[in-house]
Amino acid sequence: MTEIHQKPPIAAIATPVGEGGIAVIRVSGKGAIEKVQGCFKGKDLASADSHTVHFGRIIKEDGRVVDEVLATVFQSPRSYTGEDTVEISCHGGVLVTQSVLETILEQDVKPAEPGEFTQRAFLNGKLDLDQAEAVADLIHAKSIKAVDAAHQQLEGRLGEHIKQFRQQIIDATAMVELELDFIEEDVEFADKEQLRNLLAELDEEIGRLLDTYETGRLVKDGVKTVFIGRPNAGKSTLLNTLVGSDRAIVTEIAGTTRDTIDADWSYEGLLFKLIDTAGLRDTKDLIEAEGVKRSQKAFEQADLVVYLKDLSLPMDEEERKEIAKFQKRASETPFLLIGTKLDLQRTTGSGEDIPNPRGLSGTQSSELAEQRLQFDLKISALEEQNISDLKKLMKQRALENKDYDTSSLLVTSSRHRDALQKSRENVQRAINALDQGLTGDFLSIDLRAALKELGAITGEITTEDLLDSIFSRFCIGK
């Protein structure tokens, strides 16, 4: 077990600041219980058993009562950080919570930095580094599936896999380096076939875990879904319909949307980050032109592209080419072609849907265009026609060719993905060295490099810069 090192006490509000029934202030570190006792009137907290709750009052030095509180005592090492800790539950008003915190800070207690409590928990061996990162993921999760993925990591499932991989590499390295110790005696301890099978199996196992990253990224960060199309195609109306509020301004004036508008929408546990863009057209308006430019950029960064075509307006050859161009540019990004304003199309008649560029009858021209365009679905966002089908289609297309079984472990962090990828590359180099008959010292270098990369995931190997980078994105109080 890791030895507990208690640092000077820190304190912070651990609950969201605002009006509420209760707020919690966390104090942790060497002498934390005694520091709180300095402004707490009630039971002697220093003599209290761990994991007990005590009523009392927080008192200023002049004797003024700040608030009536409950103080929960956690004695080292049986606390979140591993240090002596007191959690004070006070009334949840902004001013009273701040007053309680300021009174505690007056006891020679320092304000906590972002993520400092969790960083201390990691340094004291209460959490692996990947579990510590999962705490932040859990706090910031915006969908049920993201919560599930964070819980998996917090429970240590990723760490279990990494430790298994590390043990396999340690076993392989031991076989190689033992032989190196007796190289002058020309003694072979390593069974080359057994060693190769072990490394090949490890290569496959890391590969399977890496394959979950794209799904994990979508689960954690959400599916960046970009609505594009010509002005007044119904992009803003569709966004408002999906999120259930007037998030985007809707008018009959073309070019109303000048910039990208973002909104979060969750469907069946999966988060979609909807992006409404400026209508695609040539314009001399500098602001609208900048909006079109940003639309193009959003398209390039999308996880799902939804092109909206207004069915109440005729289709010209230029728009047909524009749609084909976007379909081609989307490449491997899922692309949906959705016809909008279906309610208006029905009143104008199908023959007016598309012009007749080849002298065909209206019906023939419409059927030809339908075949060439291959609409994925036709909807009316205003009348909510086929919206349920669109929701299902968006999820289906976003997760196409992806394993969405979130009961299985998912890699959700780009840091973990990069470390796994580098570790796998080193394992593959070791396999190649073995196949080429290179000496064990070459294999040992590659295997130790793979070991280092895996250790960076769980925290066996860390740097101060890495820890600062990870914990700086935590909220204060966690």
PyMOL commands that set and color helices and strands:
alter all, ss='L'
color gray80, all
select helices_A, chain A and resi 32-37+45-47+94-105+116-123+129-140+144-154+157-181+183-185+192-210+213-221+235-243+286-300+317-330+342-348+350-352+362-373+387-398+414-435+440-458+464-471
alter helices_A, ss='H'
color red, helices_A
select strands_A, chain A and resi 10-13+22-28+40-42+52-59+65-74+85-91+110-111+223-229+261-267+270-276+304-310+335-340+377-378
alter strands_A, ss='S'
color yellow, strands_A
deselect
rebuild
show_as cartoon
